[in-house]
Amino acid sequence: MIVGIGVDVVDVTRFAATLERTPALAARLFTEAERGLAVHSLAARFAAKEAVAKALGAPPGLRHLDAEVHTGEHGRPLLRVSGRVAETAEAMGVRRWHLSLTHDGGVAIAYVIAEG
């Protein structure tokens, strides 16, 4: 059963400019493992974190660091949740996450399905 769906789109150039303008922002948005990636990958991961929040109904108290995108077997993006994101997901009955990322033509897009 689908518990929630979220999608988000990020303009990569605008996102890169924001990170350059506010260097400390990367530490608030990305885990240490995510921070070394290219900007288009960071934009896709940011979109994923926003899509996770949308799939959960955007309750207060969610932190970007509580949703981490990592690369699984064969390059598949996988989601690890912790903290408030994990607590909220558990309370909603989320047992599995589905994640799709893409970046092309200057935009990054993430699509998230929370399955119960």
C-alpha positions in Angstrom: 0.0 0.0 0.0 1.3 3.4 -0.9 1.5 5.7 2.2 2.8 8.7 0.4 4.3 10.1 -2.7 6.7 13.0 -3.1 8.4 14.7 -6.1 10.8 17.7 -6.2 12.6 19.6 -9.0 15.8 21.6 -8.4 17.5 24.0 -10.9 21.1 22.8 -10.7 22.7 26.2 -11.6 20.7 28.0 -9.0 21.4 25.3 -6.4 25.2 25.6 -7.1 25.1 29.3 -6.7 23.3 29.0 -3.4 25.9 26.5 -2.1 28.7 28.9 -3.2 27.0 31.9 -1.6 26.4 30.0 1.7 29.2 27.4 2.2 27.9 26.2 5.6 24.6 25.2 4.0 26.1 21.9 2.7 26.7 20.7 6.3 23.1 21.4 7.2 21.7 19.6 4.1 24.0 16.7 3.4 25.6 13.9 5.4 29.4 13.7 5.4 29.2 10.8 2.9 27.1 12.9 0.5 29.1 16.2 0.6 31.9 15.2 -1.7 29.6 14.6 -4.7 29.3 16.7 -7.8 26.8 19.5 -7.7 24.3 17.8 -10.0 24.3 14.8 -7.7 23.9 17.1 -4.7 20.9 18.8 -6.3 19.3 15.4 -7.0 19.9 14.4 -3.4 18.4 17.7 -2.1 15.4 17.0 -4.3 15.1 13.5 -2.8 15.2 14.9 0.7 12.4 17.4 -0.2 10.4 14.6 -1.9 10.7 12.5 1.3 9.2 15.4 3.3 6.4 15.7 0.9 5.7 11.9 0.9 5.4 12.2 4.7 3.1 15.2 4.6 5.8 17.7 5.5 5.4 17.5 9.3 7.4 19.9 11.4 10.8 18.9 12.8 12.1 17.0 9.8 15.8 17.5 9.1 17.5 17.1 5.8 20.3 15.1 7.5 17.8 12.5 8.6 17.3 11.4 5.0 20.5 10.1 3.2 20.7 9.0 -0.4 23.4 6.4 -1.0 24.2 4.3 -4.1 23.2 0.6 -4.0 24.1 -2.3 -6.2 24.3 -1.4 -9.9 24.1 2.3 -9.1 20.5 2.2 -7.8 19.8 5.1 -5.4 18.7 4.0 -2.0 17.3 5.9 0.9 18.4 5.7 4.6 16.3 7.5 7.1 17.0 8.3 10.7 15.9 10.6 13.5 12.5 12.4 13.1 12.1 11.2 9.5 12.4 7.6 10.6 10.0 8.2 13.6 7.4 9.8 11.4 7.7 7.1 8.7 7.3 4.4 11.3 4.3 6.1 12.9 2.7 6.3 9.4 3.4 2.6 8.7 6.2 3.1 6.1 8.1 -0.1 5.7 9.9 0.5 2.4 11.1 3.4 0.3 11.3 3.7 -3.5 13.5 6.4 -5.0 14.2 7.6 -8.5 16.7 10.4 -9.3 17.6 12.1 -12.6 19.5 15.2 -13.7 19.5 16.5 -17.2 19.0 19.8 -19.0 20.0 21.8 -15.9 17.4 20.3 -13.6 17.5 17.5 -11.0 14.4 15.6 -10.1 13.6 13.1 -7.4 10.5 10.9 -7.0 9.8 9.1 -3.7 7.2 6.6 -2.8 6.7 5.6 0.8 5.2 2.1 1.0 3.5 0.5 3.9 
